[in-house]
Amino acid sequence: MKRPGGLVAVGVIAILLGLIGLCGASIGIFGLAMTDRLQTMQDRAIQTMPPSPQTQPMQAMERRMRAATERFKVPNVSIAAIGAVLGSALILGSALMLAWRPPGRAMLLGAFAFGIVYELAAGAFGIYQQFEIQAITREYMQQLTQVSGPNGAPSPGAGQWMNGVMGASLATGLLCGGVWIALKLAAYIGGTIYLRKPEIRSLLQGGGPPPEQQAHI
């Protein structure tokens, strides 16, 4: 039976978002697993550096960054795991819906509703985390610029340059992340509106429309 174009579009978009969510969760968990190794290697590299005015701020910054990473580890693992569950629900719900199985619509509507809450909560936490990391980096970069000149002398130009780079990096990350979240929210909301149409509800509950009505949905 031929499926309405809108229904196919909602299902395909949901499947794509589910696949992206599963990939993102896998990469996130793998990245968290590798963070400890990378930080351990960085600690050893800093400890083996010859004594200099820059060594103490670098070691202090590394300790603060490790503490922040440990503090954010459980929330980040939870967000990745929940994202994987959401991605699976989007894929399964879409597959059932496109196969004319009535539970598919209910599952997809539930996934869309949960996805809206999830994206807002995960986005808010991500912003908070970025500002926390940025504050630590900025604090110790300021200290490093005070001893990064010749013979440990201050280097004001380096401080201004670093502030500009960090500010631009934060703004770019927030902009890209915000746009991506907005696109996903638009897909969830648009899909919910479409699936709640009376004709779509009756279509999925009845196993498909008569052939003469398919072109009008």
C-alpha positions in Angstrom: 0.0 0.0 0.0 1.3 3.4 -1.0 2.2 5.6 2.0 1.5 9.3 2.1 4.6 11.5 1.5 4.2 13.3 4.8 4.2 10.0 6.7 7.3 8.8 4.9 9.1 12.1 5.5 8.3 11.9 9.3 9.4 8.3 9.5 12.6 8.8 7.5 13.6 11.9 9.5 12.9 10.1 12.8 15.1 7.2 11.7 17.9 9.5 10.7 17.7 11.3 14.0 17.7 8.0 15.8 20.8 6.8 13.9 22.6 10.1 14.6 21.6 9.8 18.3 23.0 6.2 18.5 26.2 7.2 16.8 26.6 10.3 19.0 26.0 8.2 22.2 28.6 5.7 21.1 31.1 8.3 20.3 30.4 10.1 23.6 30.8 7.0 25.7 34.0 6.1 23.9 35.3 9.6 24.4 34.6 9.5 28.1 36.4 6.2 28.3 39.5 7.6 26.6 39.5 10.8 28.7 41.2 9.2 31.7 44.0 7.8 29.6 44.6 11.1 27.8 44.6 13.0 31.1 47.0 10.5 32.6 49.3 10.8 29.7 49.1 14.6 29.9 49.8 14.5 33.6 53.0 12.5 33.0 54.1 14.8 30.3 53.7 17.9 32.5 55.4 16.2 35.4 58.5 15.4 33.3 58.8 19.0 32.1 61.8 20.8 33.4 61.0 23.4 36.2 59.9 26.7 34.7 57.5 29.6 35.6 54.9 28.0 33.3 55.0 24.5 35.0 53.1 25.3 38.1 50.0 26.9 36.4 49.9 24.1 33.9 49.9 21.5 36.7 47.2 23.4 38.6 45.1 23.7 35.5 45.4 20.0 34.8 44.3 19.1 38.3 41.3 21.4 38.0 40.3 20.0 34.6 40.6 16.4 35.9 38.4 17.2 38.9 35.8 18.9 36.5 35.9 15.9 34.2 35.2 13.5 37.1 32.4 15.7 38.3 30.7 15.7 34.9 31.4 12.0 34.1 28.2 10.6 35.6 25.9 13.2 34.0 27.6 12.8 30.6 27.3 9.0 30.7 23.7 9.3 31.7 23.0 11.7 28.9 24.7 9.4 26.4 22.8 6.3 27.6 19.5 8.1 27.5 20.3 9.4 24.1 20.9 5.8 22.9 17.5 4.8 24.3 15.8 7.7 22.6 17.5 6.9 19.3 16.4 3.3 19.5 12.8 4.4 20.2 12.8 6.7 17.2 14.1 4.0 14.9 11.7 1.3 16.2 8.7 3.6 16.3 9.3 4.7 12.7 9.8 1.2 11.5 6.5 0.1 13.1 4.7 3.1 11.8 5.9 2.7 8.2 4.8 -1.0 8.4 1.3 0.2 9.3 1.6 -1.1 12.9 -0.6 1.0 15.2 1.9 0.9 18.2 4.4 2.6 16.0 2.5 5.9 16.1 2.2 5.9 19.8 5.8 5.0 20.3 6.9 7.7 17.9 4.7 10.3 19.6 6.2 9.3 23.0 9.7 9.5 21.6 9.1 12.9 20.1 7.7 14.2 23.4 10.6 12.8 25.4 13.0 14.0 22.8 11.9 17.6 23.3 12.5 17.4 27.1 15.8 15.5 26.6 17.2 18.0 24.1 16.4 21.0 26.3 17.8 19.4 29.4 21.0 18.0 27.7 21.5 21.3 25.9 21.2 23.3 29.1 23.7 21.0 30.9 26.1 21.2 27.9 26.1 25.0 28.1 26.7 24.9 31.8 29.6 22.4 31.3 31.1 24.6 28.6 31.1 27.7 30.8 32.6 25.8 33.7 35.5 24.4 31.5 36.0 27.8 29.9 36.2 29.5 33.3 39.0 27.1 34.4 40.9 27.5 31.1 40.6 31.2 31.2 41.8 31.5 34.8 45.0 29.5 34.2 45.7 30.9 30.8 45.7 34.3 32.4 48.3 33.0 34.9 50.4 31.5 32.1 50.4 34.8 30.2 51.9 36.5 33.2 55.0 34.2 33.0 55.1 33.3 29.3 57.4 36.2 28.2 61.2 36.0 28.2 62.7 34.9 31.5 59.1 34.5 32.9 58.1 38.0 32.3 54.4 38.9 31.6 53.2 38.8 28.0 50.0 41.0 27.7 49.7 40.5 24.0 49.4 36.7 24.5 46.7 37.1 27.1 44.6 39.2 24.7 45.0 36.8 21.9 44.1 33.8 24.1 41.0 35.5 25.4 39.9 36.2 21.8 40.5 32.6 20.7 38.6 31.2 23.7 35.7 33.6 23.3 35.4 32.8 19.6 35.6 29.1 20.3 32.9 29.2 22.9 30.6 31.3 20.8 31.1 29.1 17.8 30.4 25.9 19.8 27.2 27.4 21.4 25.9 28.6 18.0 26.5 25.3 16.2 25.0 23.4 19.2 22.0 25.7 19.4 21.2 25.4 15.7 21.4 21.6 15.9 19.2 21.4 18.9 16.7 23.8 17.2 16.6 21.6 14.1 15.8 18.5 16.2 13.2 20.3 18.2 11.5 21.5 15.0 11.5 17.9 13.7 10.0 16.6 16.9 7.3 19.2 17.1 6.5 19.0 13.4 6.3 15.2 13.5 4.0 15.4 16.6 1.7 17.9 14.8 1.5 15.7 11.7 0.9 12.4 13.6 -1.9 14.0 15.6 -3.9 14.9 12.6 -7.3 13.1 12.7 -6.8 11.6 9.2 -3.3 10.3 10.1 -4.6 8.8 13.3 -7.4 7.0 11.6 -5.0 6.0 8.8 -2.6 4.3 11.1 -5.2 2.7 13.3 -7.1 1.4 10.3 -4.1 -0.1 8.5 -4.1 2.4 5.6 -6.6 4.5 3.6 -8.7 3.4 0.6 -6.7 4.0 -2.6 -8.9 6.9 -3.7 -8.1 8.9 -0.4 -4.3 8.4 -0.4 -3.6 11.4 -2.5 -5.4 13.8 -0.2 -3.3 13.0 2.9 
